[in-house]
Amino acid sequence: MRFAAVAVLAVVLAGCAGDDDGPPGPAPTTGPLPGPTTPGPTTTGPAPARDVVLLAAFAFEDCLGAAVEETFPVEDVQALLPPGFTARDAPGAVGVPSGRATATTEIHRCTYTAPGGTIEGAFLGRVLVDIEPPVEAFPGRDITADGHAYVFRMLAAEDVFSSAWAAAGYDTHSGPADITIQTVTGSVGLPPAGPDFAVLAEAGAYVLDGRAASSSSQDTVTFRHYTRLEDGRHLLWNGEAERTVALEGLATLATPDDDPLAGLRDAPHPTRLVGHDGTTYRDQTLLLTAA
């Protein structure tokens, strides 16, 4: 029964994202996961466009995983973004000069929770870049948050989430997924001193492989993630992240040929491995915006 709740979600998302015959229906406001919309009072003329809540009050908790942070020239990243979104000029690692934007490929294994149930071992992955607050793309909307990112692609295991993200409208890559972090001998020469680890995270053709030293940091931030769909509407993912960084080191990243950032990797560029153990994404809402 745990998987049944999310399977319903995939069907509902398919109805929301693939319907171009008219404006979205009223946003569901009750229930653990979105259900069929209820028609409102009959009116004359076109109905006003409105946001559709695809998911509400959901979380990915106790996430174990890894992320590879890469930095590229801001102008190269900007060329990949749609109008209204601006790549953030901010170093993503120590010693990285200005004029570069940070891109992150991440794979996590978490516990998915929502009022309707829990799924253990849910994989959550994303390919995203840091951006400035996109106030031009969302005039009149409050998009206040500590961090903003544009999501190019969702990564998933071969499970119901791969279908759900694709049905919502995300470019989605899925495949066999696994994460392994183990203690190894030797030193990667990175402070602080402590145990060394080998990290391997996979989701289909995406493979994050690296060596890291133990680390320790924690913070809580609010975030907003954006994706523009072909019809001009947006997927807007809001939430709060309690981030626990347990490892920092060096990494290699293998991606499929159609990875959104593949064309930027021809030239050498800085990379950084970040390992997470216990990170939680809570109080999340996924919206399909009216425009």
C-alpha positions in Angstrom: 0.0 0.0 0.0 2.9 2.4 0.5 3.6 2.3 -3.3 0.0 2.6 -4.2 -0.2 6.3 -3.0 2.7 7.4 -5.2 1.3 5.3 -8.1 -1.8 7.4 -7.9 0.4 10.5 -8.0 1.9 9.4 -11.3 -1.5 9.1 -12.9 -2.6 12.5 -11.5 0.5 14.2 -12.8 0.0 12.7 -16.2 -3.3 14.4 -16.4 -2.0 17.8 -15.2 1.2 18.0 -17.3 -0.1 16.6 -20.6 -3.3 18.6 -20.9 -2.9 21.6 -23.3 -6.6 21.9 -24.2 -7.3 24.5 -21.5 -6.2 26.0 -18.2 -5.4 23.8 -15.2 -8.3 22.9 -12.9 -8.5 24.0 -9.3 -5.6 23.0 -7.1 -6.4 20.2 -4.6 -6.2 21.5 -1.1 -6.9 18.3 0.9 -5.7 14.8 1.1 -2.2 13.3 1.5 -1.5 13.4 -2.3 -3.2 15.1 -5.1 -6.4 13.5 -6.3 -8.8 14.3 -9.1 -9.8 17.9 -9.2 -13.4 19.0 -8.4 -15.0 21.3 -10.9 -16.0 24.7 -9.5 -19.1 26.8 -10.3 -20.0 27.2 -13.9 -19.0 30.6 -15.3 -19.2 32.3 -18.7 -16.0 33.0 -20.6 -12.6 31.4 -20.2 -11.6 30.3 -16.7 -8.7 32.1 -15.1 -5.4 30.3 -15.2 -4.2 29.1 -11.8 -1.5 27.1 -10.2 -1.9 23.3 -9.7 -0.5 21.7 -6.6 1.1 18.4 -7.8 2.5 17.4 -4.4 2.2 19.0 -0.9 3.6 18.4 2.6 6.1 15.8 1.4 9.7 15.2 2.5 12.8 13.2 1.7 14.4 12.4 5.0 17.7 11.0 6.3 19.3 11.2 2.9 22.6 9.4 2.2 24.2 10.4 -0.9 26.8 12.3 -2.9 27.0 15.4 -5.1 29.6 16.5 -7.6 29.9 20.3 -7.8 31.4 21.6 -11.1 32.1 25.2 -12.0 31.9 26.6 -15.6 32.1 30.0 -17.2 29.0 32.0 -16.3 28.3 32.8 -20.0 28.4 29.2 -21.0 25.9 28.2 -18.3 23.7 31.2 -19.2 23.4 30.0 -22.8 21.6 26.9 -21.5 19.0 28.8 -19.4 15.7 30.0 -20.7 14.8 33.7 -20.7 14.1 35.1 -17.3 16.8 33.0 -15.5 20.3 34.2 -14.8 23.2 32.0 -13.8 24.7 33.0 -10.4 28.2 34.2 -10.5 29.5 32.7 -7.3 32.4 30.4 -6.6 31.3 26.9 -5.6 34.6 25.8 -4.1 37.6 27.3 -2.3 39.9 29.0 -4.8 37.5 29.2 -7.7 37.6 32.7 -9.2 34.5 34.9 -10.0 33.0 34.6 -13.4 32.1 31.0 -12.9 28.7 29.3 -12.1 28.2 26.2 -10.0 26.4 23.2 -11.4 25.6 20.2 -9.2 24.8 16.6 -10.1 23.5 14.7 -7.0 22.2 11.3 -6.1 20.6 10.5 -2.8 18.9 7.5 -1.2 16.2 8.7 1.3 13.0 7.9 3.1 10.1 9.5 1.3 7.3 10.7 3.6 3.9 12.2 3.0 0.6 12.3 4.9 -0.4 9.2 2.8 2.5 7.0 3.6 6.2 6.3 3.6 8.6 4.7 1.1 12.0 3.5 2.3 15.0 3.6 -0.1 13.6 6.2 -2.5 16.2 7.7 -4.8 16.3 11.4 -5.4 18.7 12.9 -8.0 19.0 16.2 -9.8 21.1 18.0 -12.4 20.9 21.7 -11.5 22.7 25.1 -11.6 22.7 27.9 -9.1 20.8 31.0 -10.3 19.8 34.5 -9.2 16.3 34.9 -7.9 14.2 34.9 -11.1 12.0 37.9 -10.4 11.5 38.7 -14.1 10.1 35.2 -14.7 7.7 35.4 -11.8 6.4 39.0 -11.6 4.2 39.6 -8.5 5.0 36.2 -7.0 6.9 35.9 -3.7 9.9 33.8 -4.4 11.9 34.6 -1.3 14.4 31.9 -0.4 17.9 31.4 0.7 18.9 29.6 -2.5 17.6 29.3 -6.1 18.4 26.7 -8.7 17.3 25.7 -12.2 16.7 22.0 -12.5 17.6 20.6 -16.0 17.0 16.9 -15.2 15.7 14.6 -12.5 17.5 11.3 -11.7 15.7 8.3 -10.3 15.9 4.6 -9.9 13.7 2.3 -11.9 10.7 2.9 -9.7 7.5 4.9 -9.4 9.3 8.2 -8.9 10.8 8.0 -12.4 7.3 7.9 -13.8 6.0 10.6 -11.5 8.8 13.1 -12.4 8.4 12.5 -16.1 4.6 12.8 -15.9 5.0 16.2 -14.1 7.1 17.4 -17.1 10.6 16.9 -15.9 13.3 15.6 -18.2 13.9 12.4 -16.3 16.8 9.9 -16.5 16.3 6.6 -14.6 18.2 3.3 -14.3 19.6 0.9 -11.7 20.6 3.0 -8.7 22.9 2.4 -5.7 25.0 4.3 -3.3 28.1 3.0 -1.5 30.3 4.8 1.0 33.1 2.8 2.7 36.2 3.5 4.7 39.4 3.0 2.8 43.1 3.2 3.7 45.4 5.9 2.6 44.9 9.7 2.6 43.4 12.0 0.1 45.4 14.9 1.6 42.3 17.0 2.5 41.6 18.6 5.8 40.3 18.0 8.3 42.2 14.9 9.3 40.2 11.8 9.8 39.0 8.6 8.2 39.1 8.5 4.4 36.2 7.2 2.3 35.5 5.9 -1.2 32.2 7.1 -2.5 30.2 5.5 -5.4 26.7 6.7 -6.4 24.9 5.5 -9.5 21.7 6.1 -11.3 21.7 4.5 -14.6 24.4 6.0 -16.8 25.2 8.6 -14.1 28.2 7.5 -11.9 29.7 9.7 -9.2 33.0 8.2 -8.0 35.4 9.7 -5.6 37.6 9.8 -2.6 36.9 12.0 0.4 38.0 12.9 3.9 35.6 13.1 6.8 34.0 16.5 7.4 31.3 18.0 9.5 28.9 20.8 8.8 25.2 21.4 9.1 22.9 24.2 8.1 19.2 24.8 7.3 18.2 26.8 4.3 15.0 27.4 2.3 15.1 26.7 -1.4 13.2 27.2 -4.7 13.9 25.0 -7.8 12.5 26.0 -11.2 12.0 24.3 -14.5 10.3 25.8 -17.6 8.1 23.6 -19.7 7.6 23.8 -23.4 4.2 25.4 -23.0 5.6 28.3 -21.0 4.4 27.1 -17.6 6.9 26.3 -14.8 7.5 23.6 -12.3 8.2 25.3 -9.0 9.6 23.1 -6.1 9.7 24.8 -2.7 11.0 23.6 0.6 13.5 23.6 3.4 16.7 21.6 3.5 18.6 20.6 6.6 21.9 19.8 5.0 24.5 17.6 6.7 27.9 17.5 5.0 29.9 14.5 6.2 32.5 14.1 3.5 34.5 16.4 1.2 36.9 15.4 -1.5 37.7 14.9 -5.2 35.4 13.2 -7.7 35.0 12.0 -11.2 31.6 12.1 -12.9 30.4 9.9 -15.8 27.2 11.0 -17.6 25.2 9.9 -20.6 25.8 11.7 -23.9 22.5 13.6 -23.6 23.3 15.1 -20.2 22.2 18.8 -20.3 25.7 20.0 -19.3 27.7 17.6 -21.5 28.8 20.3 -23.9 30.4 22.3 -21.1 32.9 19.6 -20.0 35.2 19.7 -23.0 37.6 22.0 -21.1 39.2 21.2 -17.7 37.1 22.6 -14.9 37.1 22.3 -11.1 35.1 19.6 -9.4 34.3 18.9 -5.8 32.8 15.8 -4.1 30.3 16.5 -1.3 28.9 13.5 0.7 25.7 13.9 2.7 24.6 11.7 5.6 21.3 12.6 7.2 20.3 15.5 5.0 16.5 16.1 5.0 14.3 18.0 2.6 11.1 18.9 4.3 7.9 21.1 4.0 8.0 20.7 0.3 5.5 21.7 -2.3 5.6 21.0 -6.1 3.5 23.4 -8.2 2.7 23.6 -11.8 2.4 27.3 -12.3 -0.2 29.0 -14.4 2.5 30.9 -16.4 
